[in-house]
Amino acid sequence: MLSKMKWLISSSGRIDNNRLPKDFFFAGPLVKEKKSKQYAGILNLHVSKDYLDYNYYKILLDEIDYVYCFPKIDDVFECLSNNLAENINKVAVNYIWGEAKFYVCFGTASSEFFDDLAKLIYRKINLPILKVETNEYCISNIEPCDFDELEKADATECFYIGLETFNKISEKKHKEKAQASISSLAVLIDNKDPRPPSSRETLEAFKNYAKTLGISVDVIDEFSDNNSNNYDALFLRRVNAYEFSLMCKEKDIPVIDETHSILRCNNKIYQHNLFVTHNISYPKSLNIRSENKIEDIERLFEYPIVIKVPHLSYSVGVFRCDNNVELRNLLSKLFKKYEFLLVQEFLISSFDWRVGILDGIVLYVCKYFLQTDYWKIINHNVDKQNHSANIERVSASHAPSKMLNLALTASNYLGRGLFGVDIKEIDGQFFVMEVNDCPDINIGDEIVRDETFIWEQLLHWFQRQ
């Protein structure tokens, strides 16, 4: 229950601890010394104005330190990706409009006149504090704000009232659901992808196996309101599929990959902090911003140095610098577009281990060999049909147990979904390079033609949801 947990509140405002529910404590901007094992939750009132800005990372990285976080990074991302007022206006009909400004705190309005509208807004936009402006026709603007703006507007009372309501809500969003079996499942693909995560042949094998269990599988290239209700679950076999995962989340449809898996796997800064926090073997790395001096980087790392753009994947946005001139030129270029970058030591090996994992179960183990005369697995500078290196399947029973344990530990911290863990082996030591969503599953590469274990585990996962 939320009311039995202890929550820290992080804000740039001045919140009165004497007015908070007993299980809440205001810790200012939340310096390191205030973090404690006695706090399971973090209520983060800092506002992210742009995707990947400082406060976005603060909210994202808090998910490493706390069991419960509000708001969730998924909801922050959605706030940044959409016109909030436009979305609410589509459903906020039959309300009396006029020139007004009010605040919504956990569904409580700063003016009782707008209480019903505030509850509707909070159901749609799951953020702690929102400023709402209306004109005579509709809502003209909605934006998140911190507690200090409530102070300036003399509207703090609705925060304390709303927080009491928030505190009384139990975590029974994990309501007992009917254990209904799935009978139909969609596999969403991108017909234009020259290198899809699963081939047609592979998906046909999955479809045939599911049929033996009485489950209908459709391979589709479009998933929308028009056909989503035709399926009990969705298996994403395409990259850049966040919008479809979000649709499933809103409709309560089990999906692989889940929204939080996609956001966490597609952020190398998050993974770096996660692995360092939990002492997971990981290459020496450093989060940097434009104010970091190159001389300081050179003191910590020897050339060649690897620079990674945090939110890109499939070897895109990964650069190698062999000297000071290359490093200066690259950072100058990248910092015009990105606020954060990741510096990493260069580890060379002839192959990377890839471990496919679903909910803590090893599905397959492979060696992905590096391209000939190239330092990465994927070479985007050559023909797209031939830019990947050779793959060798390895029985899990013959794979190094230390490597498998590392892969399982790393993936467990990312979630209970489907992951591909990349690991380098250097002189008998193992290092997690990254954990990927939407990992490749292909007959002839990761699995053999008649293998059914992986299909069993996937269908069991969907049934459990």
Stockholm file with secondary structure:
# STOCKHOLM 1.0

chainA/1-465         MLSKMKWLISSSGRIDNNRLPKDFFFAGPLVKEKKSKQYAGILNLHVSKDYLDYNYYKILLDEIDYVYCFPKIDDVFECLSNNLAENINKVAVNYIWGEAKFYVCFGTASSEFFDDLAKLIYRKINLPILKVETNEYCISNIEPCDFDELEKADATECFYIGLETFNKISEKKHKEKAQASISSLAVLIDNKDPRPPSSRETLEAFKNYAKTLGISVDVIDEFSDNNSNNYDALFLRRVNAYEFSLMCKEKDIPVIDETHSILRCNNKIYQHNLFVTHNISYPKSLNIRSENKIEDIERLFEYPIVIKVPHLSYSVGVFRCDNNVELRNLLSKLFKKYEFLLVQEFLISSFDWRVGILDGIVLYVCKYFLQTDYWKIINHNVDKQNHSANIERVSASHAPSKMLNLALTASNYLGRGLFGVDIKEIDGQFFVMEVNDCPDINIGDEIVRDETFIWEQLLHWFQRQ
#=GR chainA/1-465 SS CGGGSCEEEECSSCCCGGGSCTTEEECTTTCGGGCCTTCCEEEECCCCCSTTSHHHHHHHHHHHHCSEEESCHHHHHHHHHSCHHHHHHTTCCSCCCCSEEEEEETTEESSGGGHHHHHHHHHHSCCSEEEEEECSSSEEEEEECCHHHHHHTTCTHHHHHHHHHHHHCCSTTSCCCCCCCCCEEEEECCTTCSSCSSCHHHHHHHHHHHHHTTCEEEEESCCSTTTGGGCSEEEECSSSCHHHHHHHHHHTCCEESCHHHHHHHTCHHHHHHHHHHTTCCCCCEEEECTTSCHHHHHHHCCSSEEEECTTCCTTTTEEEECSHHHHHHHHHHHTTTCSCEEEEECCCCSEEEEEEEETTEEEEEEEEECCTTCSSSBCTTSCGGGCBCCEEEECGGGSCHHHHHHHHHHHHHHCSSEEEEEEEEETTEEEEEEEESSCCCCBTTTBCTTCCHHHHHHHHHHHHC
#=GC SS_cons         CGGGSCEEEECSSCCCGGGSCTTEEECTTTCGGGCCTTCCEEEECCCCCSTTSHHHHHHHHHHHHCSEEESCHHHHHHHHHSCHHHHHHTTCCSCCCCSEEEEEETTEESSGGGHHHHHHHHHHSCCSEEEEEECSSSEEEEEECCHHHHHHTTCTHHHHHHHHHHHHCCSTTSCCCCCCCCCEEEEECCTTCSSCSSCHHHHHHHHHHHHHTTCEEEEESCCSTTTGGGCSEEEECSSSCHHHHHHHHHHTCCEESCHHHHHHHTCHHHHHHHHHHTTCCCCCEEEECTTSCHHHHHHHCCSSEEEECTTCCTTTTEEEECSHHHHHHHHHHHTTTCSCEEEEECCCCSEEEEEEEETTEEEEEEEEECCTTCSSSBCTTSCGGGCBCCEEEECGGGSCHHHHHHHHHHHHHHCSSEEEEEEEEETTEEEEEEEESSCCCCBTTTBCTTCCHHHHHHHHHHHHC
//
